[in-house]
Amino acid sequence: ITPDMVLGAPRPGKSVVYCLDTQFSERSIRLADKCTTLIHETTFGPDAIDMARERKHSTMEDAARVAKEAGAQTLIATHFSTRYDGRQIAQIGDDAREVFEPITIARDLLEVEI
């Protein structure tokens, strides 16, 4: 018995990369290289860049840059500071889409097909 007798045609795999509690870094870009889905924390908006750096967190634009530079297919933004309400998060997401698309804004019980 040989593999071609029992296996289907080759098909590309899929990958999910999860970056949480981290700031923008080249290591994140390497980790997410050509991934199917990048799930990345986006704790702070553009109004709190200094706080993000100080606390070692990312902004949504940081996550969008990682996704773009890594060649990710899609970005799921998550882990938002409670300082932002849903409307503000949506606006921050719209701004980040100027850097990378598509971006999905995570929410409780979100289901995503990979």
BELFEN-V149945 format. One record per pair of residues at least 12 apart in sequence whose C-alpha atoms are under 7 Angstrom apart, sorted by the first residue. I is the first residue (numbers start at 1). J is the second residue. D is the distance in Angstrom with one decimal. If there is no record, write none. Layout:
BEGIN
<<I & J & D> <I & J & D>>
END
This chain:
BEGIN
<<14 & 36 & 5.6> <15 & 35 & 5.2> <15 & 36 & 5.1> <15 & 37 & 6.5> <16 & 35 & 6.2> <16 & 36 & 6.0> <16 & 37 & 4.9> <16 & 38 & 5.9> <17 & 32 & 5.8> <17 & 35 & 6.8> <17 & 37 & 6.4> <17 & 38 & 4.9> <17 & 39 & 6.1> <18 & 38 & 6.1> <18 & 39 & 4.7> <18 & 40 & 5.9> <19 & 39 & 6.2> <19 & 40 & 4.7> <19 & 41 & 6.4> <20 & 40 & 5.9> <20 & 41 & 5.0> <21 & 41 & 6.5> <21 & 56 & 6.9> <21 & 57 & 5.5> <22 & 56 & 5.6> <22 & 57 & 4.9> <22 & 58 & 6.3> <23 & 53 & 6.8> <23 & 56 & 5.0> <23 & 57 & 4.5> <23 & 58 & 4.6> <24 & 58 & 6.1> <24 & 62 & 5.6> <28 & 66 & 6.8> <29 & 66 & 5.3> <29 & 69 & 6.4> <29 & 70 & 4.9> <30 & 70 & 6.6> <32 & 70 & 5.6> <32 & 72 & 6.8> <33 & 70 & 4.5> <33 & 71 & 6.1> <33 & 72 & 6.7> <34 & 70 & 5.8> <34 & 71 & 4.7> <34 & 72 & 4.9> <35 & 72 & 4.9> <35 & 73 & 6.5> <36 & 72 & 5.8> <36 & 73 & 5.0> <36 & 74 & 6.5> <37 & 72 & 6.4> <37 & 73 & 6.0> <37 & 74 & 5.0> <37 & 75 & 5.9> <38 & 67 & 6.8> <38 & 72 & 6.5> <38 & 74 & 6.3> <38 & 75 & 4.8> <38 & 76 & 6.1> <39 & 75 & 5.9> <39 & 76 & 4.6> <39 & 77 & 6.1> <40 & 63 & 6.0> <40 & 76 & 6.3> <40 & 77 & 5.4> <40 & 78 & 6.1> <41 & 58 & 6.4> <41 & 77 & 5.9> <41 & 78 & 4.8> <41 & 79 & 5.0> <42 & 58 & 5.2> <42 & 59 & 4.7> <42 & 60 & 4.6> <42 & 63 & 6.6> <42 & 77 & 5.9> <42 & 78 & 5.7> <42 & 79 & 5.8> <42 & 80 & 5.7> <43 & 57 & 6.3> <43 & 58 & 5.9> <43 & 59 & 5.9> <43 & 79 & 5.5> <43 & 80 & 4.2> <43 & 81 & 5.0> <44 & 58 & 6.3> <44 & 59 & 4.6> <44 & 60 & 6.9> <44 & 80 & 6.6> <44 & 81 & 6.2> <45 & 59 & 5.2> <45 & 60 & 6.3> <45 & 92 & 6.3> <46 & 59 & 6.7> <60 & 77 & 7.0> <60 & 92 & 7.0> <60 & 93 & 6.8> <60 & 96 & 6.1> <61 & 96 & 5.0> <64 & 96 & 6.2> <64 & 99 & 6.0> <64 & 100 & 5.3> <65 & 99 & 6.5> <67 & 100 & 7.0> <68 & 100 & 5.7> <74 & 101 & 6.9> <74 & 102 & 5.4> <74 & 103 & 6.3> <75 & 102 & 6.3> <75 & 103 & 4.8> <75 & 104 & 6.2> <76 & 103 & 5.7> <76 & 104 & 4.7> <76 & 105 & 6.0> <76 & 106 & 6.2> <77 & 103 & 6.8> <77 & 104 & 6.1> <77 & 105 & 5.1> <77 & 106 & 5.7> <78 & 105 & 6.6> <78 & 106 & 5.2>>
END
